[in-house]
Amino acid sequence: MNLSLPRDLEEFVQKEVATGEYPDATAVVIEALRELQTKADNGISQDEECPSDLKALLLEAIQGPHSPLPSDYFDQLRRRLRPSGAR
């Protein structure tokens, strides 16, 4: 079987091969198809991966008003998450 891919997908496959994780383009396509098959076998549709109510909430969050984070936000977060006594 020979397949033709749109240019953007062909470039994606080439980038995946270039990472060294896959020996060739065939391996990339096989893994993608196996993942698709697993989802189908488990009855998972594309819509179920991200339910419409979640999509709506995400869109609202992205499009809603935003305020900048304080400059030390991530430092504060690290301090709260770090176990006491750890550096």
Buried (B, 14 or more C-beta within 10 A) or exposed (E): EEEEEEEEBEEBBEEBBEEEEBEEBEBBBEEBEEEEEEBEEEEEEEEEEEEEEEEEEEEEEEEEEEEEEEEEEEEEEEEEEEEEEEE
